[in-house]
Amino acid sequence: MAEGSGLKMENGARSADSLSWGLLGPGGVARRFARDLISQGIHVRAVASRDPGRAAAFASAMGIPESYGSYQGLLDNPDIDAIYVALPNHMHAEWSIRAARAGKHVLCEKPAALDEAECEAVLRAVERAGVFYMEGFMYRCHPVWGMVMALIEDGRIGEVRELRASFCYDMGFNPADIRQSREAAGGALTDVGCYCLSFSRMIARAEPTRFRATSGIGPETRVDEWTTAELVFPDGIRADFRCALREARPHSAVIIGERGRLEIPAPWHPSGEGAEVKLTPDGGEEESYRAADGLSLFAREALEVSEYLHAKQGPSMTWEDSLGQARALEALRKAAGLV
């Protein structure tokens, strides 16, 4: 890699904005990722599954040139530059490490790791391999969060005091789905609660020091169907959130300060056509702001990989941030009795 050039020199020169992507896993999130990238003219070359027929069907449906009946088979292809790890949660760390050892840049769907030790192993592997690595919290790549941080830094709501978030949906009872598999580290907290945790840490700009969590465990699936959590940060900021996969509630992210509050009505899937931020000063009228760049969420994420190849990590989710996220997620899972 030529430092700062944005070019990959191995196997011939290749510009960063034309990276050739391979997908590990043909599930729903991989389908959305591939659709978004293809819509922006980003090259998705191959998909892999342990079921060759499933990989071939996915490739045919999405217009992807190649499919593989093994994950390693895809990693062995020298013409693939970057890997999107879209496997079940318990496989994220292992296949991120394998991809890095194969010399591939890695974008791993959240959660990057289930605990601190797993995350440390991933970061050691990518550092040794000299490849780019980022945990895929796609919502963080949207410009609405830059707007939120600017409003906070401008003192529009005073010092941040409290954070509230919700990410709940009802997928019904489906024990065959990996999100309802204890063996695959499914459940509400690892599936969507990690977004609320990520949001809290991002806004607090610190790591929580106290954790409380309560979960409702499905009697048949044995995963948390809902979890509520409370966090306390070193400067006194308090955060609480609720997540669920068998309970429909409005999604929300609220930041409460000394002199007002910010609300992001669509925090987890902000639209490229525009995402709103509502600012309500104490004793004042609500103000509304919008941020947009016209890009779909996963395409924006892939473009960040391209833009920051030279730095080996992207600003939306740095390696240090992923390590802090893994530590906090591990602490919450323990507090809730999930491990």
C-alpha positions as CSV (number, residue, x, y, z in Angstrom):
1,M,0.0,0.0,0.0
2,A,1.4,3.4,-1.0
3,E,0.9,5.5,2.1
4,G,-1.9,8.0,1.7
5,S,-2.3,7.2,-2.0
6,G,-5.6,5.3,-1.7
7,L,-4.2,2.6,-4.1
8,K,-3.9,-1.1,-3.5
9,M,-0.7,-2.2,-5.2
10,E,-0.7,-5.9,-4.6
11,N,-1.9,-8.0,-7.6
12,G,-1.8,-4.9,-9.8
13,A,-2.8,-1.4,-9.1
14,R,-6.4,-0.9,-8.1
15,S,-8.0,2.3,-6.9
16,A,-9.6,2.3,-3.5
17,D,-13.0,3.4,-4.9
18,S,-13.1,0.2,-7.1
19,L,-12.4,-2.4,-4.5
20,S,-13.7,-5.8,-5.3
21,W,-15.9,-7.1,-2.5
22,G,-16.6,-10.6,-1.3
23,L,-19.5,-11.5,1.1
24,L,-19.2,-14.1,3.8
25,G,-22.8,-15.3,4.4
26,P,-25.9,-15.0,2.1
27,G,-28.4,-13.7,4.7
28,G,-30.7,-10.8,4.8
29,V,-28.1,-8.2,5.9
30,A,-25.7,-9.4,3.2
31,R,-28.5,-8.9,0.6
32,R,-29.1,-5.3,1.7
33,F,-25.3,-4.7,1.7
34,A,-24.9,-6.1,-1.8
35,R,-28.0,-4.2,-3.1
36,D,-26.7,-0.9,-1.7
37,L,-23.2,-1.3,-3.1
38,I,-24.3,-2.4,-6.5
39,S,-26.7,0.6,-6.7
40,Q,-23.6,2.9,-6.3
41,G,-21.5,1.0,-8.9
42,I,-19.3,-0.6,-6.2
43,H,-18.1,-4.0,-7.4
44,V,-19.4,-7.1,-5.5
45,R,-17.5,-10.0,-7.0
46,A,-18.5,-13.1,-4.9
47,V,-20.6,-14.5,-2.1
48,A,-19.9,-17.6,0.0
49,S,-22.0,-20.0,2.0
50,R,-21.5,-23.4,3.5
51,D,-24.4,-24.4,1.3
52,P,-23.2,-24.1,-2.4
53,G,-26.8,-24.0,-3.7
54,R,-27.7,-21.2,-1.4
55,A,-24.6,-19.2,-2.4
56,A,-25.4,-19.8,-6.1
57,A,-29.0,-18.7,-5.7
58,F,-28.0,-15.5,-3.9
59,A,-25.4,-14.7,-6.6
60,S,-27.9,-15.2,-9.4
61,A,-30.6,-13.1,-7.7
62,M,-28.2,-10.2,-7.0
63,G,-26.2,-10.4,-10.2
64,I,-23.0,-11.3,-8.5
65,P,-20.4,-13.1,-10.8
66,E,-19.1,-15.8,-8.4
67,S,-20.3,-18.0,-5.6
68,Y,-18.5,-20.4,-3.3
69,G,-19.5,-23.4,-1.2
70,S,-17.0,-22.5,1.5
71,Y,-15.9,-19.3,3.2
72,Q,-12.2,-20.2,2.8
73,G,-12.7,-20.7,-1.0
74,L,-13.7,-17.1,-1.3
75,L,-10.8,-15.9,0.8
76,D,-8.4,-17.8,-1.4
77,N,-9.5,-15.7,-4.4
78,P,-6.6,-13.2,-5.0
79,D,-8.9,-10.9,-7.0
80,I,-11.0,-10.0,-4.0
81,D,-9.8,-7.0,-2.0
82,A,-12.3,-6.6,0.8
83,I,-14.5,-8.9,2.8
84,Y,-17.9,-8.2,4.4
85,V,-18.4,-10.6,7.3
86,A,-22.2,-11.2,7.5
87,L,-22.1,-14.4,9.4
88,P,-23.9,-15.3,12.7
89,N,-22.5,-13.4,15.7
90,H,-20.5,-16.2,17.2
91,M,-18.5,-16.5,13.9
92,H,-17.6,-12.8,13.4
93,A,-14.3,-12.8,15.2
94,E,-13.0,-16.1,13.7
95,W,-13.7,-15.1,10.1
96,S,-12.5,-11.6,10.5
97,I,-9.2,-13.1,11.6
98,R,-9.1,-15.6,8.8
99,A,-9.9,-12.8,6.3
100,A,-7.1,-10.6,7.6
101,R,-4.7,-13.5,7.4
102,A,-5.7,-13.9,3.8
103,G,-4.6,-10.3,3.2
104,K,-8.2,-9.0,2.8
105,H,-9.5,-5.7,4.1
106,V,-12.4,-6.4,6.6
107,L,-15.7,-4.8,7.3
108,C,-17.4,-7.0,10.0
109,E,-21.1,-6.7,10.8
110,K,-21.8,-5.8,14.4
111,P,-21.0,-7.0,17.0
112,A,-17.4,-7.4,16.0
113,A,-16.8,-9.6,19.0
114,L,-18.7,-10.9,22.0
115,D,-16.1,-10.0,24.6
116,E,-12.8,-8.2,25.1
117,A,-10.6,-11.2,24.5
118,E,-12.2,-11.9,21.1
119,C,-11.9,-8.3,20.0
120,E,-8.2,-8.2,21.1
121,A,-7.5,-11.3,19.0
122,V,-9.1,-9.7,16.0
123,L,-7.2,-6.4,16.4
124,R,-3.9,-8.3,16.7
125,A,-4.6,-10.2,13.5
126,V,-5.5,-7.1,11.4
127,E,-2.6,-5.2,12.7
128,R,-0.2,-8.0,11.9
129,A,-1.7,-8.4,8.4
130,G,-1.6,-4.6,7.7
131,V,-5.2,-4.5,6.5
132,F,-8.1,-2.2,7.0
133,Y,-10.6,-3.3,9.6
134,M,-13.9,-1.7,10.8
135,E,-16.9,-2.9,12.8
136,G,-20.1,-2.3,10.8
137,F,-22.3,0.1,12.7
138,M,-23.6,1.6,9.5
139,Y,-25.8,4.2,11.2
140,R,-22.6,6.0,12.4
141,C,-21.5,6.7,8.9
142,H,-24.6,9.0,8.3
143,P,-23.9,12.7,8.3
144,V,-26.8,13.2,10.8
145,W,-24.4,12.2,13.6
146,G,-21.9,14.8,12.7
147,M,-24.7,17.3,12.9
148,V,-25.7,16.0,16.4
149,M,-22.1,16.3,17.6
150,A,-21.8,19.8,16.3
151,L,-24.9,20.9,18.1
152,I,-23.6,19.5,21.3
153,E,-20.2,21.0,20.8
154,D,-21.8,24.4,20.1
155,G,-23.4,24.2,23.6
156,R,-26.9,24.3,22.2
157,I,-28.2,22.0,25.0
158,G,-25.5,22.6,27.6
159,E,-23.6,19.7,29.2
160,V,-25.0,16.3,28.3
161,R,-26.6,14.7,31.4
162,E,-28.8,11.8,30.2
163,L,-29.1,9.5,27.2
164,R,-32.1,7.4,26.3
165,A,-32.5,4.9,23.4
166,S,-34.8,2.2,22.1
167,F,-34.4,-0.4,19.4
168,C,-37.3,-2.8,19.5
169,Y,-39.1,-4.9,16.9
170,D,-41.2,-8.0,16.8
171,M,-39.9,-10.7,14.5
172,G,-42.3,-13.3,15.9
173,F,-41.4,-16.7,17.2
174,N,-38.8,-18.3,14.9
175,P,-36.3,-20.6,16.6
176,A,-34.7,-21.5,13.2
177,D,-33.6,-17.9,12.8
178,I,-30.0,-17.2,14.1
179,R,-31.3,-14.2,16.0
180,Q,-33.2,-16.6,18.2
181,S,-30.3,-19.0,18.6
182,R,-28.4,-19.1,21.9
183,E,-25.6,-21.1,20.3
184,A,-25.1,-18.4,17.6
185,A,-25.1,-15.7,20.3
186,G,-28.4,-14.3,19.2
187,G,-30.9,-12.3,21.3
188,A,-32.0,-8.7,21.5
189,L,-28.9,-7.3,23.1
190,T,-26.4,-8.7,20.6
191,D,-28.8,-8.1,17.7
192,V,-30.0,-4.5,18.3
193,G,-29.1,-3.5,21.8
194,C,-25.5,-3.1,20.7
195,Y,-26.7,-0.1,18.6
196,C,-28.1,1.6,21.8
197,L,-24.8,0.8,23.6
198,S,-22.8,2.2,20.7
199,F,-24.9,5.4,20.6
200,S,-24.5,5.9,24.4
201,R,-20.7,5.5,24.3
202,M,-20.4,7.7,21.2
203,I,-22.3,10.6,22.8
204,A,-20.7,10.2,26.3
205,R,-17.3,10.1,24.7
206,A,-16.2,7.8,27.5
207,E,-16.5,4.2,28.7
208,P,-19.2,3.3,31.2
209,T,-18.0,2.3,34.7
210,R,-21.3,0.9,36.1
211,F,-23.7,-1.5,34.4
212,R,-27.1,-2.8,35.2
213,A,-29.2,-5.0,32.9
214,T,-32.4,-7.1,33.0
215,S,-33.5,-9.5,30.3
216,G,-36.6,-11.5,29.5
217,I,-35.5,-15.0,28.3
218,G,-37.6,-16.9,25.8
219,P,-38.4,-20.3,27.4
220,E,-37.8,-22.2,24.1
221,T,-35.1,-20.1,22.4
222,R,-33.2,-19.3,25.6
223,V,-32.2,-15.9,24.2
224,D,-33.1,-12.6,25.6
225,E,-36.3,-11.5,23.8
226,W,-35.9,-8.1,25.5
227,T,-33.3,-6.4,27.6
228,T,-33.2,-3.1,29.5
229,A,-29.9,-1.6,30.5
230,E,-28.6,1.3,32.6
231,L,-25.1,2.7,32.3
232,V,-23.2,5.3,34.3
233,F,-20.2,7.1,32.8
234,P,-17.3,8.7,34.7
235,D,-18.5,12.3,34.4
236,G,-21.9,11.3,35.7
237,I,-23.7,10.9,32.4
238,R,-26.4,8.3,32.7
239,A,-27.8,6.2,29.9
240,D,-30.6,3.8,29.7
241,F,-32.1,1.8,26.8
242,R,-34.5,-1.0,25.9
243,C,-34.0,-3.4,23.1
244,A,-36.3,-6.3,21.9
245,L,-36.9,-8.7,19.1
246,R,-40.4,-9.8,20.2
247,E,-41.8,-6.4,21.0
248,A,-42.6,-3.6,18.7
249,R,-41.9,0.0,20.0
250,P,-40.9,3.2,18.3
251,H,-37.1,3.5,17.7
252,S,-35.6,6.5,19.5
253,A,-32.4,8.2,20.6
254,V,-32.6,11.2,22.9
255,I,-29.9,13.3,24.4
256,I,-30.8,15.5,27.4
257,G,-28.6,18.3,28.4
258,E,-28.5,21.1,31.1
259,R,-30.5,23.5,28.8
260,G,-32.4,21.4,26.4
261,R,-32.6,18.1,24.5
262,L,-31.9,16.6,21.1
263,E,-34.0,13.8,19.6
264,I,-33.1,11.8,16.5
265,P,-36.4,10.2,15.3
266,A,-34.8,7.6,13.0
267,P,-31.4,6.9,14.7
268,W,-30.6,3.4,13.4
269,H,-31.6,3.5,9.8
270,P,-31.4,7.2,8.8
271,S,-32.3,7.8,5.1
272,G,-29.8,9.1,2.6
273,E,-32.6,11.5,1.5
274,G,-32.6,13.1,4.8
275,A,-32.5,12.4,8.6
276,E,-34.0,14.8,11.1
277,V,-32.6,16.1,14.4
278,K,-35.1,17.9,16.7
279,L,-33.6,20.4,19.2
280,T,-35.8,21.6,22.0
281,P,-34.2,24.3,24.3
282,D,-35.6,24.5,27.8
283,G,-38.4,27.1,27.7
284,G,-38.0,27.5,23.9
285,E,-39.6,26.3,20.7
286,E,-38.6,23.1,18.9
287,E,-36.1,23.5,16.1
288,S,-35.6,21.0,13.3
289,Y,-32.5,20.2,11.3
290,R,-31.9,17.8,8.5
291,A,-28.8,16.1,7.2
292,A,-28.5,14.2,3.9
293,D,-26.0,13.1,1.3
294,G,-28.1,10.9,-1.0
295,L,-26.2,7.7,-0.2
296,S,-27.6,4.4,1.1
297,L,-26.3,3.3,4.4
298,F,-24.2,0.3,3.4
299,A,-22.8,2.0,0.4
300,R,-21.7,4.9,2.6
301,E,-20.0,2.3,4.9
302,A,-18.2,0.7,2.0
303,L,-17.0,4.1,0.7
304,E,-15.6,4.8,4.2
305,V,-13.5,1.7,3.9
306,S,-12.2,2.8,0.5
307,E,-11.4,6.4,1.7
308,Y,-9.5,5.3,4.8
309,L,-7.6,2.3,3.5
310,H,-4.3,4.1,4.2
311,A,-5.2,4.6,7.9
312,K,-6.3,1.0,8.3
313,Q,-9.4,2.1,10.2
314,G,-12.3,4.5,9.7
315,P,-13.3,7.4,11.9
316,S,-16.9,6.2,12.3
317,M,-15.8,3.1,14.3
318,T,-12.1,3.0,15.2
319,W,-10.3,-0.1,16.6
320,E,-10.2,1.5,20.0
321,D,-13.9,2.1,19.8
322,S,-14.6,-1.5,18.9
323,L,-12.5,-2.7,21.8
324,G,-14.5,-0.4,24.2
325,Q,-17.7,-1.7,22.7
326,A,-16.7,-5.3,23.2
327,R,-15.8,-4.7,26.8
328,A,-19.1,-2.9,27.5
329,L,-21.2,-5.6,25.7
330,E,-19.5,-8.3,27.7
331,A,-20.2,-6.5,30.9
332,L,-23.9,-6.0,30.0
333,R,-24.3,-9.6,29.0
334,K,-22.8,-10.7,32.3
335,A,-25.0,-8.2,34.2
336,A,-28.1,-9.6,32.5
337,G,-27.1,-13.2,33.2
338,L,-26.7,-14.0,29.5
339,V,-23.3,-15.6,29.8
